[in-house]
Every structure is written in C-alpha cells, then in structure tokens.
Amino acid sequence: MTRRHLSRRETVAVFDAAGGVCRICAQAITAGQRWHVDHIKPLWLGGADELANMAPLHDRCHMSKTAIEARDRAKGNRVRQKHLGIPKRKARPLPGTIASGWRHRMSGKWERR
C-alpha cells in the first residue's frame, strides 16, 4: 500500500483535531518543535490511510513508537514465515573460514580452496 502525502491543509487539520497535543506524551506541541503526523493504527496492521487515523507526535515520541513497531512487525513476519514453512535465510559465511571456500595466504593473496 502506498502512503499518500498530506497537503498543508490536511496536516493543519490533523494538528487542530488533536488540539496541538502529542498523542503519546500528552504534552502540547509548541511553535518551533519538530513533530510528525503518525498513523494511530499502523498501515501494516490494517489501519486506514485517512485523516481520522492520524495524530501529531513529537519527533522523539514518533521515533520511539516507530522503533517499537518495527520490532513487533519483524517478529510478526518471522512467526508468519515459520508458520508457512519458509526456511530461514542463512547468513553468508565469513571470508577465510572453511565454509567460505576461500583461503587467505600470509602473502595477502586470496585463493579458492
């Protein structure tokens, strides 16, 4: 789903609907403070991309909320992939180990095993 970009009028409407108060910390957003428009129910959880589902957040509040949501979304993806039987992606072996198939000589040259 693509996110729509809000016009200035829509951004002001979201701010005014919340009374200029951050939804996370419940403190007023004053002039000069950085703030973001955030989805109350995230899009990845089925939230609508409408003004009724948006609220203003301080910059720092938004960053902490996004970090928590990213962790939850990643775990949900891992659980879903495990349930569907999708194998885990194996990490690339470190260069110079037996598994990599490359050997690093003391002369500084790399060669295949």
C-alpha positions in Angstrom: 0.0 0.0 0.0 1.3 3.4 -0.9 1.1 6.2 1.6 -0.5 9.4 0.4 1.2 12.6 1.0 -0.7 15.1 3.1 -1.2 18.7 1.9 -0.5 21.6 4.2 -4.2 22.0 4.8 -4.6 18.3 5.8 -1.6 18.5 8.1 -3.1 21.5 9.9 -6.4 19.7 10.1 -4.7 16.7 11.9 -2.9 19.1 14.2 -6.1 21.0 15.0 -8.2 17.9 15.5 -5.8 16.8 18.3 -5.7 20.3 19.8 -2.0 20.6 19.2 -1.2 17.8 21.7 1.1 14.9 21.2 -0.8 11.7 21.3 2.0 9.8 23.1 3.2 12.1 25.9 0.1 14.3 26.0 2.2 17.5 26.0 1.5 20.5 23.9 3.4 20.9 20.7 4.8 24.4 20.8 6.0 26.6 17.9 9.4 25.6 16.7 9.2 22.0 17.9 9.6 19.2 15.4 6.6 17.0 15.0 5.3 14.3 12.7 1.9 13.1 11.6 1.6 9.5 12.6 -1.0 6.7 11.9 -2.8 5.7 15.1 -3.3 2.2 13.8 -0.3 1.4 11.6 -1.0 0.6 7.9 0.7 -2.8 8.3 -1.9 -3.7 10.9 -4.7 -2.8 8.6 -5.1 0.9 9.6 -6.7 3.3 7.2 -4.7 6.0 5.4 -7.3 8.6 6.4 -7.2 11.8 8.5 -9.3 10.1 11.2 -6.4 7.6 11.7 -3.7 10.2 12.1 -2.4 12.2 15.0 0.5 14.6 15.7 3.5 13.3 17.6 6.7 14.9 18.8 9.8 13.9 16.9 11.2 12.0 19.8 7.9 10.3 20.6 7.5 9.2 17.0 11.0 7.7 16.8 10.4 5.6 19.9 7.0 4.5 18.7 8.4 3.6 15.3 11.3 1.5 16.9 8.8 -0.5 18.9 6.5 -1.0 15.9 9.5 -2.1 13.7 10.4 -4.7 16.3 6.9 -6.0 16.5 6.4 -6.1 12.7 9.7 -8.0 12.3 8.7 -10.6 14.9 5.3 -11.0 13.3 6.9 -11.5 9.9 9.3 -14.2 11.4 6.4 -16.0 13.0 4.3 -15.9 9.9 7.2 -17.2 7.7 7.8 -20.0 10.2 4.1 -20.9 10.1 4.1 -21.0 6.3 7.3 -23.2 6.3 9.6 -20.7 4.7 13.1 -21.6 5.6 15.3 -19.1 7.4 17.8 -17.2 5.3 21.3 -18.4 6.0 24.0 -15.9 6.6 26.9 -15.6 4.2 29.9 -17.4 5.7 32.8 -15.2 6.9 35.7 -14.9 4.4 38.6 -17.1 5.3 36.6 -19.8 7.0 36.3 -23.3 5.7 32.7 -22.7 4.8 33.5 -19.8 2.6 35.7 -21.8 0.2 38.4 -19.1 0.2 41.8 -19.2 1.8 43.8 -16.1 2.8 47.5 -16.6 2.5 50.2 -14.9 4.6 51.3 -13.1 1.4 47.9 -11.3 1.4 46.5 -13.2 -1.6 43.2 -14.9 -1.6 42.7 -18.3 -3.4 40.0 -20.9 -3.7 40.3 -24.0 -1.6 
